[in-house]
Each structure stands twice: as structure tokens, then as C-alpha cells.
């Protein structure tokens, strides 16, 4: 019974977040955003931490160069962001 309440709470918070994203974008949230918001403790937080290390951690490239590479790859993959 408790697990169902936790699941229901996760869904409600996720739906609220997705509603805000939809309102801001004027369109459906991208799939990666939906995955990050669904169960943040299982995927969203570890994945976000990995991205943070990749984009902000020690590197020969500047933060701006890494962001530019990420934007270029997103464009090639036809991502909306």
C-alpha cells in the first residue's frame, strides 16, 4: 500500500513539472525531460551528475566549447534544445 502512495506522489510531481515545461515551450516536453522527471532518484539524478562532470569537470576544452559541441550534436540529432 505504501509503495502505491509513493508511486502516485512521483507521478503527480512529474506531471506538474511536465505541465510547467509544456507551458513554457508551448509544446510537449522532449523525451529526455520526461525521463528525467519520471523517477529522478533512479535515473534523473545519476544521469544529471554524469552530465555535470562531462560538461563542467576538468578538461582541455573550455565550458563554452563543450556546450557548443553538445548543441551541435543535439542539432544533428534533431533535438529541440
N, C-alpha and C positions, 0 to 999 in steps of 0.2 A: 504494500500500500504506500509506504513512504517513497519508494522508488518512482511510483507513478506521479506523486506530487512534485518530486524533483524534476522529472521529465517535463511535466506540464509547465513548471516555472521556467525551465530552459527555453521551451518553445515560446512562451509569452514574451520573454525578454528578447529572444531572437527576432520574433515577429515585430516587436516595437522598433528594434534597431533597423530592420529591413524597411519598415514603413518610413522611417526618417530618411534612409538612403534613397528610397523611391521618390519621396517628396523633393529631396534636394536635386536628384538627377532628372526627375520628370520621366523616368523610365524604370524598368525592372532592374534590380541590383545585379551587378555582374556575378557570375557563379562563384568566383573565389571569395567574394564578400559574403555570399550566402553560406559557404562552407566555414569561413572564419567565425561567423556569428552563431552557427548552429550549436556547436558544443565546444566553446573556446578552451575549456580545460583539457580536452582530448587532442585537438588539432590546432586551434587558433593561436593559443599562447606559445606552444613549442615552435610552430611554423613562423610566427612573428619574431620570435627570438632569433631564429636562424637567419631570417631576412635582415634583421638588425645587425647581426655580426657580419653578414656579407656586404651590406651597403655602408656600414659605419665603422667596421673593425679596421685593424691595421692593414694597409695596402700601399702599393706603389702608386696607385691611382687616387686621384682626389675624389671626394664625395660627389662633386659635380659630374666628374667623368663616369662614375659608377651609375649615377642617376640617369645620365644620358644613355648609357648602354642599356639600362633597364627599359627606358622609354622606347628606344629603338627596337628592342626585342618585342616589347608589347605591341608596337605598331606593326611589326612583321606578322605577329600572331593575331592581328586584328582585334586587339583588346580595346575596350572603350576608355581605359585610363592609361 
